Amino acid sequence: MNNEIALDSFTSLTKLEKYVLLHSQWKVLYDNKSDSVCNLSNGIALLKQIFDWWWVGVYRVNGEQLMLGVFQGPPACTNILKGKGVCGLAWEQGNTLVVDDVREFPGHIACSWESISEIVIPIRLQSGEIWGVLDADSRFLSHFDATDKIELEEFCRNLGVFLSQ
């Protein structure tokens, strides 16, 4: 199977077209013979390449904290306590959080001063248990919207199915 993807430039695509591409290419890249690190690495790389966000990755639940997992971007915070920052709060509440300006978010954990807006989506296993969160950061104010929320929640549902296997 040829897993090469022509990902030259996505500037001409609308946001929704980018998500259609994401979902279709994830199906091509996902390999049920590979482990979770391989598949998560490709999924996160695909998000970074298509959307060119400042930072995108996963934090996985490890006891009462989130531990840094696969990511693309500059070095990041390695451990986040439950309920702390955007990631910890999204995990605690079990809901997607969209933050237009992280500088205005009480308790924001600043891993990078270049991150301005953020979206965090819980990743649930098929059992309903939260495995971790998908975190995406942008250098632009109010970058993430309802389309991102809907489409990334769908992506995370697919991740949850894969991680449940």
GROMACS elastic network, one bead per residue, 0.5 to 0.9 nm:
[ bonds ]
;  ai    aj funct       b0    kb
    1    28     6  0.87635   500
    2     5     6  0.85577   500
    2    28     6  0.85753   500
    3    25     6  0.87711   500
    3    28     6  0.64897   500
    3    29     6  0.60328   500
    4     7     6  0.89928   500
    4    29     6  0.87077   500
    5     8     6  0.89186   500
    5    25     6  0.76463   500
    6     9     6  0.87087   500
    7    10     6  0.72266   500
    7    49     6  0.72538   500
    7    50     6  0.71100   500
    8    49     6  0.89871   500
    9    12     6  0.74470   500
    9    13     6  0.86545   500
    9    50     6  0.80545   500
   10    13     6  0.53700   500
   10    14     6  0.83746   500
   10    18     6  0.73260   500
   10    49     6  0.87757   500
   10    50     6  0.63433   500
   10    51     6  0.77052   500
   11    14     6  0.78328   500
   13    16     6  0.79476   500
   13    17     6  0.57045   500
   13    18     6  0.61503   500
   14    17     6  0.50963   500
   14    18     6  0.62843   500
   14    19     6  0.87902   500
   15    18     6  0.50883   500
   15    19     6  0.64558   500
   15    20     6  0.88324   500
   15    51     6  0.85358   500
   15   147     6  0.78728   500
   15   148     6  0.82445   500
   16    19     6  0.50590   500
   16    20     6  0.62750   500
   16    21     6  0.86344   500
   16   147     6  0.73126   500
   16   148     6  0.86561   500
   16   151     6  0.84543   500
   17    20     6  0.50115   500
   17    21     6  0.62210   500
   17    22     6  0.85635   500
   18    21     6  0.50400   500
   18    22     6  0.61047   500
   18    23     6  0.87445   500
   18    50     6  0.66524   500
   18    51     6  0.74844   500
   19    23     6  0.61368   500
   19    24     6  0.84848   500
   19    50     6  0.86227   500
   19   148     6  0.84391   500
   19   151     6  0.66239   500
   19   152     6  0.84601   500
   20    23     6  0.53455   500
   20    24     6  0.62076   500
   20    25     6  0.85238   500
   20   151     6  0.89138   500
   21    24     6  0.52048   500
   21    25     6  0.58797   500
   21    26     6  0.83045   500
   21    50     6  0.83216   500
   22    25     6  0.52839   500
   22    26     6  0.59175   500
   22    27     6  0.86730   500
   22    43     6  0.87260   500
   22    46     6  0.70376   500
   22    47     6  0.70735   500
   22    50     6  0.73740   500
   22   155     6  0.85413   500
   23    26     6  0.52256   500
   23    27     6  0.65589   500
   23   151     6  0.87996   500
   23   154     6  0.87766   500
   23   155     6  0.71132   500
   24    27     6  0.53691   500
   24    28     6  0.67159   500
   25    29     6  0.61274   500
   25    30     6  0.84579   500
   25    46     6  0.80559   500
   26    29     6  0.50603   500
   26    30     6  0.57918   500
   26    42     6  0.81377   500
   26    43     6  0.63905   500
   26    46     6  0.76661   500
   26   155     6  0.88410   500
   27    30     6  0.54241   500
   27    31     6  0.84776   500
   28    31     6  0.79923   500
   29    39     6  0.75640   500
   29    42     6  0.69013   500
   29    43     6  0.77104   500
   30    33     6  0.89630   500
   30    34     6  0.83002   500
   30    38     6  0.88350   500
   30    39     6  0.58293   500
   30    40     6  0.87323   500
   30    42     6  0.78162   500
   30    43     6  0.78823   500
   30   162     6  0.88311   500
   31    34     6  0.54889   500
   31    35     6  0.82755   500
   31    38     6  0.84517   500
   31    39     6  0.67070   500
   32    35     6  0.75567   500
   32    39     6  0.84176   500
   32   162     6  0.82256   500
   32   165     6  0.88870   500
   34    37     6  0.81431   500
   34    38     6  0.61146   500
   34    39     6  0.67186   500
   35    38     6  0.55772   500
   35    39     6  0.64995   500
   35    40     6  0.86522   500
   36    39     6  0.51992   500
   36    40     6  0.57861   500
   36    41     6  0.82107   500
   36   162     6  0.81263   500
   36   163     6  0.68028   500
   37    40     6  0.51811   500
   37    41     6  0.58282   500
   37    42     6  0.85549   500
   37    69     6  0.86559   500
   37    70     6  0.72251   500
   38    41     6  0.52056   500
   38    42     6  0.63914   500
   38    43     6  0.87351   500
   39    42     6  0.52281   500
   39    43     6  0.61573   500
   39    44     6  0.86454   500
   39   162     6  0.89167   500
   40    44     6  0.60253   500
   40    45     6  0.83705   500
   40    57     6  0.88958   500
   40    58     6  0.84680   500
   40    69     6  0.89874   500
   40    70     6  0.66416   500
   40    71     6  0.87955   500
   40   159     6  0.81321   500
   41    44     6  0.53321   500
   41    45     6  0.60350   500
   41    46     6  0.84957   500
   41    57     6  0.88401   500
   41    70     6  0.58545   500
   41    71     6  0.72790   500
   41    72     6  0.86377   500
   42    45     6  0.50411   500
   42    46     6  0.60062   500
   42    47     6  0.86620   500
   43    46     6  0.51051   500
   43    47     6  0.63908   500
   43    48     6  0.87935   500
   43   159     6  0.88449   500
   44    47     6  0.50793   500
   44    48     6  0.62418   500
   44    49     6  0.85909   500
   44    56     6  0.66730   500
   44    57     6  0.60393   500
   44    58     6  0.81319   500
   44    70     6  0.72347   500
   44    71     6  0.62996   500
   44    72     6  0.67381   500
   45    48     6  0.50797   500
   45    49     6  0.60330   500
   45    50     6  0.85447   500
   45    56     6  0.84759   500
   45    57     6  0.88329   500
   45    71     6  0.77409   500
   45    72     6  0.64177   500
   46    49     6  0.51478   500
   46    50     6  0.60506   500
   46    51     6  0.83748   500
   47    50     6  0.53972   500
   47    51     6  0.58849   500
   47    52     6  0.75430   500
   47    53     6  0.80566   500
   47    56     6  0.73664   500
   47    57     6  0.89960   500
   47    72     6  0.89067   500
   48    51     6  0.55001   500
   48    53     6  0.58660   500
   48    54     6  0.80959   500
   48    55     6  0.74475   500
   48    56     6  0.64599   500
   48    57     6  0.89278   500
   48    71     6  0.89808   500
   48    72     6  0.65417   500
   48    73     6  0.82273   500
   49    52     6  0.54488   500
   49    53     6  0.82507   500
   50    53     6  0.86033   500
   52    55     6  0.82971   500
   52   138     6  0.86245   500
   53    56     6  0.67062   500
   53    73     6  0.83968   500
   53   136     6  0.69256   500
   53   137     6  0.61680   500
   53   138     6  0.52067   500
   53   139     6  0.75604   500
   54    72     6  0.84592   500
   54    73     6  0.62864   500
   54    74     6  0.81405   500
   54   114     6  0.79480   500
   54   115     6  0.69008   500
   54   136     6  0.76942   500
   54   137     6  0.55538   500
   54   139     6  0.60195   500
   55    71     6  0.74164   500
   55    72     6  0.58473   500
   55    74     6  0.69222   500
   55    76     6  0.87905   500
   55   115     6  0.80202   500
   55   135     6  0.79260   500
   55   136     6  0.57069   500
   55   137     6  0.50459   500
   55   138     6  0.68798   500
   56    70     6  0.87864   500
   56    71     6  0.56693   500
   56    72     6  0.55155   500
   56    73     6  0.66986   500
   56   134     6  0.74587   500
   56   135     6  0.56066   500
   56   137     6  0.62737   500
   56   138     6  0.88962   500
   57    68     6  0.81027   500
   57    69     6  0.69066   500
   57    70     6  0.56086   500
   57    72     6  0.61563   500
   57    73     6  0.83622   500
   57   133     6  0.83960   500
   57   134     6  0.58395   500
   57   135     6  0.54696   500
   57   136     6  0.66190   500
   58    67     6  0.85653   500
   58    68     6  0.65350   500
   58    69     6  0.52267   500
   58    70     6  0.57612   500
   58    71     6  0.62858   500
   58   123     6  0.89946   500
   58   132     6  0.68643   500
   58   133     6  0.55318   500
   58   135     6  0.59334   500
   58   136     6  0.87533   500
   59    66     6  0.54564   500
   59    67     6  0.51906   500
   59    69     6  0.50924   500
   59    70     6  0.77175   500
   59    71     6  0.87694   500
   59    78     6  0.84951   500
   59    79     6  0.83473   500
   59    80     6  0.85270   500
   59    87     6  0.80901   500
   59   131     6  0.87141   500
   59   132     6  0.54138   500
   59   133     6  0.53671   500
   59   134     6  0.66766   500
   59   135     6  0.75640   500
   60    65     6  0.83233   500
   60    66     6  0.52430   500
   60    67     6  0.52867   500
   60    68     6  0.65446   500
   60    69     6  0.62933   500
   60   123     6  0.88558   500
   60   130     6  0.87237   500
   60   131     6  0.58929   500
   60   133     6  0.64383   500
   60   134     6  0.88495   500
   61    64     6  0.72672   500
   61    65     6  0.60200   500
   61    67     6  0.63254   500
   61    91     6  0.86743   500
   61   130     6  0.75026   500
   61   131     6  0.57242   500
   61   132     6  0.50011   500
   61   133     6  0.81869   500
   62    65     6  0.54484   500
   62    66     6  0.57209   500
   62    67     6  0.62399   500
   62   131     6  0.89326   500
   62   132     6  0.87170   500
   63    66     6  0.78277   500
   64    80     6  0.88116   500
   64    81     6  0.63076   500
   64    82     6  0.57845   500
   65    79     6  0.64008   500
   65    80     6  0.54130   500
   65    82     6  0.53268   500
   65    83     6  0.89791   500
   65    88     6  0.77170   500
   66    69     6  0.89926   500
   66    78     6  0.80744   500
   66    79     6  0.55308   500
   66    81     6  0.62445   500
   66    82     6  0.70371   500
   66    87     6  0.80918   500
   66    88     6  0.71257   500
   66    91     6  0.85617   500
   66   132     6  0.70149   500
   66   133     6  0.83342   500
   67    77     6  0.86305   500
   67    78     6  0.57098   500
   67    80     6  0.66493   500
   67    81     6  0.89419   500
   67   132     6  0.86198   500
   68    71     6  0.80172   500
   68    76     6  0.76866   500
   68    77     6  0.70653   500
   68    79     6  0.62669   500
   68    80     6  0.83623   500
   69    78     6  0.83667   500
   71    74     6  0.88162   500
   71    75     6  0.88762   500
   71    76     6  0.86743   500
   72    75     6  0.87085   500
   73    76     6  0.81631   500
   74   112     6  0.81907   500
   75    78     6  0.88449   500
   75   111     6  0.80592   500
   75   112     6  0.85579   500
   76   111     6  0.56391   500
   76   112     6  0.76019   500
   77    80     6  0.73893   500
   77   109     6  0.83880   500
   77   110     6  0.84271   500
   77   111     6  0.55996   500
   77   112     6  0.89797   500
   80    83     6  0.84996   500
   80    84     6  0.65916   500
   80    85     6  0.75968   500
   80    87     6  0.74395   500
   80    88     6  0.61779   500
   80   109     6  0.85574   500
   81    84     6  0.54560   500
   81    85     6  0.82284   500
   81    87     6  0.88283   500
   81    88     6  0.58995   500
   81    89     6  0.89498   500
   82    85     6  0.85531   500
   82    87     6  0.81741   500
   82    89     6  0.65875   500
   82    90     6  0.88329   500
   82    91     6  0.67923   500
   82    92     6  0.59546   500
   83    86     6  0.80357   500
   83    87     6  0.77780   500
   83    90     6  0.74955   500
   83    91     6  0.70767   500
   83    92     6  0.53307   500
   83    93     6  0.79879   500
   84    87     6  0.70570   500
   84    89     6  0.56214   500
   84    90     6  0.89971   500
   84    92     6  0.87326   500
   84   107     6  0.67293   500
   84   108     6  0.76419   500
   84   109     6  0.77038   500
   85    88     6  0.53931   500
   85    89     6  0.60310   500
   85    90     6  0.85246   500
   85   105     6  0.82623   500
   85   106     6  0.78386   500
   85   107     6  0.53334   500
   85   109     6  0.51469   500
   85   110     6  0.86295   500
   86    89     6  0.52542   500
   86    90     6  0.60736   500
   86    91     6  0.85974   500
   86    97     6  0.70731   500
   86    98     6  0.87017   500
   86    99     6  0.80653   500
   86   102     6  0.85495   500
   86   105     6  0.80328   500
   86   107     6  0.79826   500
   86   108     6  0.62097   500
   86   109     6  0.75151   500
   86   118     6  0.80768   500
   86   119     6  0.81878   500
   86   120     6  0.69472   500
   86   135     6  0.88930   500
   87    90     6  0.52218   500
   87    91     6  0.62317   500
   87    92     6  0.86334   500
   87    97     6  0.83028   500
   87   109     6  0.89041   500
   87   119     6  0.87191   500
   87   120     6  0.60141   500
   87   121     6  0.82374   500
   87   122     6  0.86431   500
   87   133     6  0.69067   500
   87   134     6  0.83823   500
   87   135     6  0.70496   500
   88    91     6  0.51362   500
   88    92     6  0.61144   500
   88    93     6  0.86191   500
   88   133     6  0.88107   500
   89    93     6  0.59675   500
   89    94     6  0.81027   500
   89    95     6  0.85339   500
   89    97     6  0.82640   500
   90    93     6  0.52411   500
   90    94     6  0.55804   500
   90    95     6  0.53414   500
   90    96     6  0.59190   500
   90    97     6  0.59362   500
   90   120     6  0.64672   500
   90   121     6  0.68563   500
   90   122     6  0.65859   500
   90   133     6  0.77884   500
   91    94     6  0.50255   500
   91    95     6  0.70703   500
   91    96     6  0.85783   500
   91   120     6  0.87039   500
   91   121     6  0.81460   500
   91   122     6  0.60053   500
   91   123     6  0.88764   500
   91   130     6  0.74019   500
   91   132     6  0.71799   500
   91   133     6  0.68078   500
   92    95     6  0.81569   500
   93    96     6  0.84889   500
   94   121     6  0.83333   500
   94   122     6  0.61300   500
   94   123     6  0.89782   500
   94   124     6  0.89481   500
   94   130     6  0.75960   500
   95   120     6  0.84142   500
   95   121     6  0.67157   500
   95   122     6  0.63990   500
   96   119     6  0.72188   500
   96   120     6  0.55953   500
   96   122     6  0.63873   500
   96   149     6  0.72904   500
   96   153     6  0.78736   500
   97   118     6  0.80429   500
   97   119     6  0.56601   500
   97   120     6  0.53237   500
   97   121     6  0.67010   500
   97   149     6  0.85340   500
   98   117     6  0.78931   500
   98   118     6  0.60149   500
   98   120     6  0.66779   500
   98   121     6  0.87708   500
   98   142     6  0.87711   500
   98   144     6  0.67418   500
   98   145     6  0.74979   500
   98   146     6  0.88830   500
   98   149     6  0.76842   500
   99   102     6  0.59593   500
   99   104     6  0.86556   500
   99   105     6  0.73125   500
   99   116     6  0.86649   500
   99   117     6  0.55820   500
   99   118     6  0.51833   500
   99   119     6  0.62096   500
   99   120     6  0.87003   500
   99   142     6  0.73161   500
   99   143     6  0.89151   500
   99   144     6  0.78474   500
  100   104     6  0.85329   500
  100   105     6  0.88845   500
  100   116     6  0.74652   500
  100   118     6  0.67623   500
  100   119     6  0.85994   500
  100   140     6  0.87529   500
  100   141     6  0.58423   500
  100   143     6  0.67840   500
  100   144     6  0.71433   500
  100   145     6  0.87597   500
  101   104     6  0.56553   500
  101   105     6  0.69461   500
  101   115     6  0.88653   500
  101   116     6  0.54289   500
  101   118     6  0.76352   500
  101   140     6  0.86525   500
  101   141     6  0.58623   500
  101   142     6  0.64774   500
  102   106     6  0.83469   500
  102   108     6  0.64044   500
  102   109     6  0.88259   500
  102   110     6  0.84119   500
  102   115     6  0.75463   500
  102   116     6  0.55094   500
  102   117     6  0.55018   500
  102   118     6  0.68813   500
  102   141     6  0.87967   500
  103   106     6  0.80738   500
  103   108     6  0.72369   500
  103   110     6  0.86705   500
  103   116     6  0.69718   500
  103   117     6  0.85228   500
  104   108     6  0.81322   500
  105   108     6  0.54962   500
  109   112     6  0.87886   500
  110   113     6  0.62879   500
  110   115     6  0.79067   500
  111   114     6  0.89091   500
  111   115     6  0.81546   500
  112   115     6  0.57717   500
  113   116     6  0.76016   500
  114   138     6  0.80431   500
  114   139     6  0.57183   500
  114   140     6  0.89402   500
  115   118     6  0.75389   500
  115   137     6  0.57491   500
  115   138     6  0.55175   500
  115   140     6  0.77135   500
  116   137     6  0.71431   500
  116   138     6  0.58793   500
  116   139     6  0.50073   500
  116   140     6  0.57063   500
  116   141     6  0.56742   500
  116   142     6  0.80755   500
  116   143     6  0.85867   500
  117   136     6  0.85081   500
  117   137     6  0.57996   500
  117   138     6  0.52650   500
  117   139     6  0.66718   500
  117   140     6  0.62740   500
  117   141     6  0.55265   500
  117   142     6  0.58822   500
  117   143     6  0.61740   500
  117   144     6  0.72411   500
  118   135     6  0.72436   500
  118   136     6  0.56632   500
  118   138     6  0.62485   500
  118   142     6  0.83447   500
  118   143     6  0.77904   500
  118   144     6  0.70187   500
  119   134     6  0.81211   500
  119   135     6  0.59560   500
  119   136     6  0.54211   500
  119   137     6  0.66814   500
  119   138     6  0.88801   500
  119   144     6  0.66400   500
  119   145     6  0.88989   500
  119   148     6  0.83489   500
  119   149     6  0.77082   500
  120   133     6  0.64015   500
  120   134     6  0.55485   500
  120   136     6  0.64933   500
  120   137     6  0.87927   500
  120   149     6  0.88711   500
  121   132     6  0.86221   500
  121   133     6  0.53923   500
  121   134     6  0.51645   500
  121   135     6  0.66657   500
  121   136     6  0.89219   500
  121   149     6  0.79684   500
  121   152     6  0.72867   500
  121   153     6  0.64443   500
  121   156     6  0.72323   500
  122   130     6  0.64638   500
  122   131     6  0.76822   500
  122   132     6  0.59563   500
  122   134     6  0.63870   500
  122   135     6  0.88885   500
  122   153     6  0.80684   500
  122   156     6  0.73238   500
  123   129     6  0.85094   500
  123   130     6  0.56863   500
  123   131     6  0.56248   500
  123   132     6  0.52853   500
  123   133     6  0.51787   500
  123   134     6  0.67889   500
  123   153     6  0.82441   500
  123   156     6  0.53015   500
  123   157     6  0.67020   500
  123   158     6  0.89630   500
  123   159     6  0.69789   500
  123   160     6  0.57323   500
  124   127     6  0.75925   500
  124   128     6  0.54749   500
  124   129     6  0.54860   500
  124   131     6  0.55650   500
  124   132     6  0.73273   500
  124   133     6  0.85095   500
  124   156     6  0.75043   500
  124   157     6  0.68226   500
  124   159     6  0.81563   500
  124   160     6  0.51182   500
  124   161     6  0.81862   500
  124   163     6  0.88115   500
  124   164     6  0.88734   500
  125   128     6  0.53492   500
  125   129     6  0.54569   500
  125   130     6  0.61857   500
  125   131     6  0.61544   500
  125   157     6  0.80651   500
  125   159     6  0.81832   500
  125   161     6  0.62168   500
  125   162     6  0.83614   500
  125   163     6  0.65600   500
  125   164     6  0.54324   500
  126   129     6  0.74140   500
  126   157     6  0.86093   500
  126   160     6  0.63116   500
  126   161     6  0.59100   500
  126   163     6  0.85382   500
  126   164     6  0.60292   500
  127   130     6  0.87236   500
  127   164     6  0.79723   500
  128   131     6  0.89259   500
  130   133     6  0.79019   500
  130   160     6  0.86954   500
  131   160     6  0.76685   500
  131   163     6  0.82391   500
  133   156     6  0.84436   500
  134   152     6  0.85036   500
  134   156     6  0.73726   500
  137   140     6  0.87918   500
  137   143     6  0.87958   500
  137   144     6  0.89602   500
  138   141     6  0.76357   500
  138   142     6  0.87094   500
  138   143     6  0.65370   500
  138   144     6  0.82187   500
  139   143     6  0.81534   500
  140   143     6  0.55781   500
  141   144     6  0.85759   500
  142   145     6  0.74432   500
  144   147     6  0.78764   500
  144   148     6  0.58330   500
  144   149     6  0.75074   500
  145   148     6  0.53461   500
  145   149     6  0.63472   500
  145   150     6  0.88554   500
  146   150     6  0.61486   500
  146   151     6  0.85222   500
  147   150     6  0.52535   500
  147   151     6  0.60329   500
  147   152     6  0.82819   500
  148   151     6  0.52690   500
  148   152     6  0.56922   500
  148   153     6  0.81313   500
  149   152     6  0.54128   500
  149   153     6  0.59519   500
  149   154     6  0.85923   500
  150   153     6  0.52853   500
  150   154     6  0.63872   500
  150   155     6  0.88413   500
  151   154     6  0.50581   500
  151   155     6  0.62746   500
  151   156     6  0.86751   500
  152   156     6  0.60461   500
  152   157     6  0.84735   500
  153   157     6  0.61346   500
  153   158     6  0.86743   500
  154   157     6  0.50263   500
  154   158     6  0.63910   500
  154   159     6  0.86800   500
  155   158     6  0.51716   500
  155   159     6  0.62825   500
  155   160     6  0.87027   500
  156   160     6  0.60283   500
  156   161     6  0.86046   500
  157   160     6  0.50083   500
  157   161     6  0.63832   500
  157   162     6  0.87333   500
  158   161     6  0.51561   500
  158   162     6  0.62930   500
  158   163     6  0.86167   500
  159   162     6  0.50556   500
  159   163     6  0.59961   500
  159   164     6  0.84985   500
  160   163     6  0.50585   500
  160   164     6  0.60698   500
  160   165     6  0.89187   500
  161   164     6  0.51773   500
  161   165     6  0.68216   500
  162   165     6  0.55854   500
